[in-house]
């Protein structure tokens, strides 16, 4: 195993992740998607709209056209969580062929918490300082003793493949991990979640910093529709449709009419006397006087017309 390379992002006390190689970017996804229609690439604004459409409607194949290869060093217990994402190609440092290094993860005091009573796989609740010191002491003692036994077994000629079994899971390992973008985003959707274990979340955060540099449009859409988005079940939609007041839905629909109008105007300017008719075509119901008051307020946001129209359609379905 190696020290932390200069081009790596440090993770935990002795770990890291770095990009070794990548293939493709935002343009590769657009190219793959458009080939279905026999069309070539277009201007950037249209490419961004297409990528956001693919992300929004959960199209996966185009995102598989982009690949990343990472070099990462992490505690074994983190690696065992990580490897649950079985779609990657992995080559890990072998303790059968090579000697273990005296490198163990020791948690920082602020990350030593009680077992959560509500979440069987989480931690919550502040631990007294004296108990934190004990925990850190146990980690260090266990790491030191286990490695001393391992070294003694190795010195006595015991095979590495057997001697390694004495080592605990806070020992650092490292690997090369290659995966396509679709599956990497799935990994990030789970491991960036606030409920994910802290130690693997640190690696996901570092990976995300690398990903966003290469596929910025994709990552923006991923944040909007996956990380910060919400999906509703049939039961949840039913509850919303029953209890969301019609006036609230009406207000939102009216706001969308203004936003769609403003976006269309931004993309293709019209004469002032055409704006009110354009607004009416988007379903707006205000009088022309009220329209002009709101239009000149300077508070109308613009966005993506397709996305706003899809949202409008969903609201109308809820309203029945």
LUMBA-448522 format. One record per residue (C-alpha): residue in three letters; z, x, y. Coordinates in Angstrom, 1 decimal, padded with zeros to 4 digits, m for minus. Layout:
ZATI  type       w       u       v
ZATI   ALA       Z       X       Y
...
This chain:
ZATI  type       w       u       v
ZATI   UNK   000.0   000.0   000.0
ZATI   UNK  m000.5   001.1   003.6
ZATI   UNK   001.2   001.1   007.0
ZATI   UNK   000.1  m001.5   009.6
ZATI   UNK  m003.5  m000.6   010.7
ZATI   UNK  m004.3  m000.4   014.4
ZATI   UNK  m006.7  m003.4   014.2
ZATI   UNK  m004.1  m005.6   012.4
ZATI   UNK  m001.8  m008.3   013.7
ZATI   UNK   001.8  m007.6   012.5
ZATI   UNK   003.5  m010.4   010.6
ZATI   UNK   007.2  m010.5   009.7
ZATI   UNK   009.0  m007.1   009.6
ZATI   UNK   006.5  m005.0   007.6
ZATI   UNK   003.5  m007.2   007.0
ZATI   UNK   000.1  m007.7   008.7
ZATI   UNK  m003.2  m009.4   008.5
ZATI   UNK  m006.6  m008.1   009.7
ZATI   UNK  m010.2  m009.1   009.6
ZATI   UNK  m012.3  m006.8   007.3
ZATI   UNK  m015.6  m008.6   007.6
ZATI   UNK  m017.1  m012.0   008.4
ZATI   UNK  m020.4  m013.7   008.0
ZATI   UNK  m021.8  m016.3   010.4
ZATI   UNK  m020.3  m018.2   013.3
ZATI   UNK  m020.7  m021.5   015.2
ZATI   UNK  m024.5  m021.1   015.1
ZATI   UNK  m024.6  m020.7   011.3
ZATI   UNK  m022.9  m024.1   010.9
ZATI   UNK  m025.4  m025.7   013.3
ZATI   UNK  m028.3  m024.1   011.5
ZATI   UNK  m027.0  m025.3   008.1
ZATI   UNK  m026.5  m028.8   009.4
ZATI   UNK  m029.9  m029.1   011.1
ZATI   UNK  m031.9  m027.9   008.1
ZATI   UNK  m031.1  m031.3   006.5
ZATI   UNK  m033.3  m032.9   009.2
ZATI   UNK  m035.9  m030.1   009.3
ZATI   UNK  m035.0  m029.2   012.9
ZATI   UNK  m034.2  m025.8   014.4
ZATI   UNK  m031.3  m024.9   016.7
ZATI   UNK  m031.0  m026.6   020.1
ZATI   UNK  m029.1  m025.9   023.3
ZATI   UNK  m025.4  m025.0   023.2
ZATI   UNK  m024.1  m028.4   024.5
ZATI   UNK  m025.9  m030.2   021.7
ZATI   UNK  m024.7  m027.7   019.1
ZATI   UNK  m021.1  m028.3   020.3
ZATI   UNK  m021.6  m032.0   019.9
ZATI   UNK  m023.0  m031.6   016.4
ZATI   UNK  m020.1  m029.4   015.3
ZATI   UNK  m017.5  m031.9   016.7
ZATI   UNK  m019.4  m034.7   014.9
ZATI   UNK  m019.3  m032.8   011.6
ZATI   UNK  m015.5  m032.1   012.0
ZATI   UNK  m014.8  m035.7   013.1
ZATI   UNK  m016.6  m037.2   010.1
ZATI   UNK  m015.3  m034.7   007.6
ZATI   UNK  m018.6  m033.1   006.6
ZATI   UNK  m017.7  m030.0   004.7
ZATI   UNK  m020.8  m028.2   003.5
ZATI   UNK  m022.0  m026.7   006.8
ZATI   UNK  m018.5  m025.1   007.3
ZATI   UNK  m018.8  m023.4   003.9
ZATI   UNK  m021.7  m021.3   005.3
ZATI   UNK  m019.3  m019.1   007.3
ZATI   UNK  m017.1  m016.6   005.4
ZATI   UNK  m014.2  m014.3   006.3
ZATI   UNK  m012.6  m011.4   004.4
ZATI   UNK  m009.0  m010.5   005.3
ZATI   UNK  m006.8  m007.6   004.4
ZATI   UNK  m003.2  m008.8   004.4
ZATI   UNK   000.2  m007.5   003.4
ZATI   UNK   003.0  m010.0   002.7
ZATI   UNK   006.2  m010.5   000.6
ZATI   UNK   005.4  m011.6  m003.0
ZATI   UNK   007.0  m015.0  m002.4
ZATI   UNK   004.6  m015.6   000.5
ZATI   UNK   001.6  m014.5  m001.6
ZATI   UNK   002.6  m017.0  m004.3
ZATI   UNK   002.5  m019.8  m001.8
ZATI   UNK  m000.8  m018.5  m000.4
ZATI   UNK  m002.5  m018.2  m003.8
ZATI   UNK  m002.0  m021.9  m004.3
ZATI   UNK  m005.2  m022.2  m002.2
ZATI   UNK  m007.3  m021.5  m005.2
ZATI   UNK  m010.8  m021.4  m003.6
ZATI   UNK  m010.6  m017.8  m002.4
ZATI   UNK  m011.7  m014.5  m004.0
ZATI   UNK  m008.6  m012.2  m004.2
ZATI   UNK  m008.0  m008.6  m005.2
ZATI   UNK  m004.3  m007.8  m005.1
ZATI   UNK  m002.4  m004.5  m005.2
ZATI   UNK  m001.6  m004.0  m008.9
ZATI   UNK   001.9  m003.0  m010.0
ZATI   UNK   000.5  m002.3  m013.4
ZATI   UNK  m001.7   000.5  m012.2
ZATI   UNK   000.2   001.7  m009.1
ZATI   UNK   003.8   002.4  m008.2
ZATI   UNK   005.7  m000.1  m006.2
ZATI   UNK   006.6   000.9  m002.6
ZATI   UNK   010.1   000.7  m001.3
ZATI   UNK   009.2  m002.1   001.2
ZATI   UNK   011.1  m005.3   001.2
ZATI   UNK   011.2  m008.3   003.5
ZATI   UNK   014.6  m008.8   005.3
ZATI   UNK   014.8  m012.0   007.3
ZATI   UNK   015.8  m012.0   010.9
ZATI   UNK   019.1  m013.7   011.7
ZATI   UNK   017.5  m016.6   013.6
ZATI   UNK   015.5  m017.6   010.5
ZATI   UNK   018.5  m017.9   008.2
ZATI   UNK   019.3  m021.6   008.1
ZATI   UNK   021.0  m024.0   005.7
ZATI   UNK   019.0  m026.0   003.1
ZATI   UNK   017.7  m029.2   004.7
ZATI   UNK   019.4  m032.3   003.4
ZATI   UNK   016.3  m034.4   004.3
ZATI   UNK   013.6  m032.0   003.1
ZATI   UNK   014.0  m030.4  m000.4
ZATI   UNK   011.6  m027.6   000.5
ZATI   UNK   012.8  m026.9   004.0
ZATI   UNK   015.7  m025.4   006.0
ZATI   UNK   017.7  m026.8   008.9
ZATI   UNK   021.1  m026.3   010.5
ZATI   UNK   022.6  m023.3   012.2
ZATI   UNK   024.4  m020.9   010.0
ZATI   UNK   027.6  m019.0   011.3
ZATI   UNK   027.0  m015.4   012.3
ZATI   UNK   029.3  m014.0   009.7
ZATI   UNK   027.4  m015.8   006.9
ZATI   UNK   024.1  m014.6   008.4
ZATI   UNK   025.4  m011.0   008.1
ZATI   UNK   026.3  m011.6   004.5
ZATI   UNK   022.9  m013.0   003.7
ZATI   UNK   021.2  m010.0   005.3
ZATI   UNK   023.6  m007.7   003.5
ZATI   UNK   022.7  m009.4   000.1
ZATI   UNK   019.0  m009.0   000.8
ZATI   UNK   019.4  m005.3   001.6
ZATI   UNK   021.7  m004.6  m001.3
ZATI   UNK   019.5  m006.5  m003.8
ZATI   UNK   016.4  m004.7  m002.6
ZATI   UNK   018.0  m001.3  m002.7
ZATI   UNK   019.5  m001.7  m006.1
ZATI   UNK   016.4  m003.3  m007.7
ZATI   UNK   014.2  m000.5  m006.4
ZATI   UNK   016.7   002.2  m007.6
ZATI   UNK   016.6   000.6  m011.1
ZATI   UNK   012.8   000.4  m011.0
ZATI   UNK   012.6   004.1  m009.9
ZATI   UNK   014.9   005.1  m012.7
ZATI   UNK   012.9   003.2  m015.3
ZATI   UNK   009.7   004.8  m014.0
ZATI   UNK   011.3   008.3  m014.1
ZATI   UNK   012.3   007.7  m017.7
ZATI   UNK   008.7   006.9  m018.6
ZATI   UNK   009.0   003.1  m019.0
ZATI   UNK   005.6   001.5  m018.3
ZATI   UNK   005.0   000.2  m014.8
ZATI   UNK   003.8  m003.1  m016.1
ZATI   UNK   007.3  m003.7  m017.6
ZATI   UNK   009.4  m001.9  m015.0
ZATI   UNK   007.9  m004.1  m012.2
ZATI   UNK   009.6  m007.2  m013.7
ZATI   UNK   012.9  m005.9  m012.3
ZATI   UNK   011.7  m006.2  m008.7
ZATI   UNK   012.5  m009.3  m006.5
ZATI   UNK   009.9  m011.5  m004.8
ZATI   UNK   010.8  m010.2  m001.3
ZATI   UNK   008.9  m007.0  m002.3
ZATI   UNK   005.8  m006.5  m000.2
ZATI   UNK   002.4  m006.7  m001.8
ZATI   UNK  m001.1  m006.7  m000.3
ZATI   UNK  m004.6  m008.0  m001.0
ZATI   UNK  m008.1  m008.6   000.2
ZATI   UNK  m008.7  m012.3   000.5
ZATI   UNK  m012.2  m013.8   001.1
ZATI   UNK  m012.9  m017.5   001.7
ZATI   UNK  m015.3  m019.8   003.4
ZATI   UNK  m014.4  m021.4   006.7
ZATI   UNK  m014.0  m025.0   005.3
ZATI   UNK  m011.3  m023.9   002.9
ZATI   UNK  m009.7  m021.5   005.5
ZATI   UNK  m009.3  m024.5   007.9
ZATI   UNK  m007.7  m026.5   005.1
ZATI   UNK  m005.3  m023.6   004.5
ZATI   UNK  m004.5  m023.6   008.3
ZATI   UNK  m004.1  m027.3   008.4
ZATI   UNK  m001.3  m027.1   005.9
ZATI   UNK   000.3  m023.7   006.8
ZATI   UNK   000.3  m024.2   010.6
ZATI   UNK   002.2  m027.4   010.2
ZATI   UNK   005.7  m027.3   011.6
ZATI   UNK   007.0  m028.2   008.1
ZATI   UNK   005.4  m025.2   006.5
ZATI   UNK   007.7  m022.3   005.5
ZATI   UNK   008.2  m020.0   008.5
ZATI   UNK   007.2  m016.8   006.6
ZATI   UNK   003.7  m018.1   005.6
ZATI   UNK   003.3  m019.9   009.0
ZATI   UNK   003.4  m016.6   010.7
ZATI   UNK   000.4  m015.4   008.7
ZATI   UNK  m001.5  m018.7   009.4
ZATI   UNK  m000.9  m018.3   013.2
ZATI   UNK  m002.2  m014.7   013.0
ZATI   UNK  m005.2  m015.8   011.0
ZATI   UNK  m005.9  m018.6   013.5
ZATI   UNK  m006.0  m016.0   016.4
ZATI   UNK  m008.7  m014.2   014.5
ZATI   UNK  m010.7  m017.3   013.5
ZATI   UNK  m010.9  m018.7   017.1
ZATI   UNK  m012.6  m015.5   018.3
ZATI   UNK  m015.5  m015.9   015.9
ZATI   UNK  m015.9  m019.7   015.8
ZATI   UNK  m014.5  m021.0   019.1
ZATI   UNK  m016.3  m024.3   019.0
ZATI   UNK  m015.3  m025.1   015.5
ZATI   UNK  m011.7  m024.2   016.2
ZATI   UNK  m011.5  m026.4   019.2
ZATI   UNK  m012.8  m029.3   017.1
ZATI   UNK  m010.3  m028.4   014.4
ZATI   UNK  m007.5  m028.5   016.9
ZATI   UNK  m008.7  m031.9   018.3
ZATI   UNK  m009.4  m033.7   015.1
ZATI   UNK  m007.1  m032.0   012.4
ZATI   UNK  m004.2  m030.2   013.9
ZATI   UNK  m003.6  m032.6   016.8
ZATI   UNK  m005.3  m035.6   015.4
ZATI   UNK  m003.9  m038.6   013.5
ZATI   UNK  m005.3  m040.7   010.6
ZATI   UNK  m004.2  m044.2   009.9
ZATI   UNK  m004.0  m045.9   006.6
ZATI   UNK  m005.1  m049.5   006.0
ZATI   UNK  m001.5  m050.7   006.3
ZATI   UNK  m001.0  m048.8   009.5
ZATI   UNK  m004.2  m050.2   011.0
ZATI   UNK  m003.1  m053.7   010.1
ZATI   UNK   000.2  m053.2   011.9
ZATI   UNK  m001.5  m051.9   015.0
ZATI   UNK  m003.9  m054.8   015.1
ZATI   UNK  m001.1  m057.3   014.8
ZATI   UNK   001.3  m055.8   017.3
ZATI   UNK  m000.8  m053.9   019.8
ZATI   UNK  m001.2  m056.4   022.8
ZATI   UNK  m004.7  m057.4   023.6
ZATI   UNK  m004.1  m056.5   027.3
ZATI   UNK  m003.4  m052.9   026.2
ZATI   UNK  m006.6  m052.7   024.2
ZATI   UNK  m008.5  m054.2   027.1
ZATI   UNK  m007.1  m051.7   029.5
ZATI   UNK  m008.1  m048.8   027.2
ZATI   UNK  m011.6  m050.3   026.7
ZATI   UNK  m012.0  m050.6   030.5
ZATI   UNK  m011.0  m047.0   031.0
ZATI   UNK  m013.5  m045.9   028.4
ZATI   UNK  m016.3  m047.8   030.2
ZATI   UNK  m015.5  m045.8   033.3
ZATI   UNK  m015.3  m042.5   031.4
ZATI   UNK  m018.6  m043.1   029.6
ZATI   UNK  m020.3  m044.0   032.8
ZATI   UNK  m018.9  m040.8   034.5
ZATI   UNK  m020.0  m038.6   031.6
ZATI   UNK  m023.5  m040.1   031.6
ZATI   UNK  m023.7  m039.6   035.4
ZATI   UNK  m022.6  m036.0   035.0
ZATI   UNK  m025.2  m035.3   032.3
ZATI   UNK  m028.0  m037.1   034.2
ZATI   UNK  m027.3  m038.0   037.8
ZATI   UNK  m028.4  m041.5   039.0
ZATI   UNK  m028.7  m043.0   042.4
ZATI   UNK  m025.6  m044.7   043.8
ZATI   UNK  m027.1  m048.2   043.5
ZATI   UNK  m027.7  m047.6   039.8
ZATI   UNK  m024.1  m046.7   038.9
ZATI   UNK  m022.6  m050.2   038.8
ZATI   UNK  m025.4  m051.4   036.5
ZATI   UNK  m024.8  m048.3   034.3
ZATI   UNK  m021.1  m049.1   034.2
ZATI   UNK  m021.8  m052.8   033.2
ZATI   UNK  m024.0  m051.6   030.3
ZATI   UNK  m021.0  m049.7   029.0
ZATI   UNK  m019.0  m052.9   028.8
ZATI   UNK  m017.3  m052.7   032.1
ZATI   UNK  m016.0  m056.0   033.5
ZATI   UNK  m014.6  m055.0   037.0
ZATI   UNK  m016.3  m056.5   040.1
ZATI   UNK  m018.5  m054.2   042.0
ZATI   UNK  m015.9  m053.8   044.8
ZATI   UNK  m013.2  m052.8   042.3
ZATI   UNK  m015.6  m050.5   040.6
ZATI   UNK  m016.4  m048.6   043.8
ZATI   UNK  m012.7  m048.2   044.6
ZATI   UNK  m012.0  m046.7   041.2
ZATI   UNK  m015.2  m044.7   041.1
ZATI   UNK  m014.3  m042.9   044.4
ZATI   UNK  m010.7  m042.3   043.4
ZATI   UNK  m011.7  m039.0   041.8
ZATI   UNK  m009.4  m039.6   038.8
ZATI   UNK  m012.1  m040.5   036.1
ZATI   UNK  m012.2  m038.0   033.3
ZATI   UNK  m015.4  m037.1   031.5
ZATI   UNK  m015.8  m036.3   027.8
ZATI   UNK  m018.1  m036.6   024.9
ZATI   UNK  m020.1  m039.9   025.0
ZATI   UNK  m020.5  m040.2   021.2
ZATI   UNK  m016.8  m039.6   020.6
ZATI   UNK  m015.8  m042.2   023.3
ZATI   UNK  m018.2  m044.8   021.9
ZATI   UNK  m016.8  m044.3   018.4
ZATI   UNK  m013.2  m044.7   019.7
ZATI   UNK  m014.3  m047.8   021.6
ZATI   UNK  m015.8  m049.2   018.4
ZATI   UNK  m012.5  m048.6   016.5
ZATI   UNK  m010.5  m050.3   019.2
ZATI   UNK  m012.7  m053.3   019.1
ZATI   UNK  m012.2  m053.5   015.4
ZATI   UNK  m008.5  m053.4   015.9
ZATI   UNK  m008.7  m056.2   018.4
ZATI   UNK  m010.7  m058.2   015.9
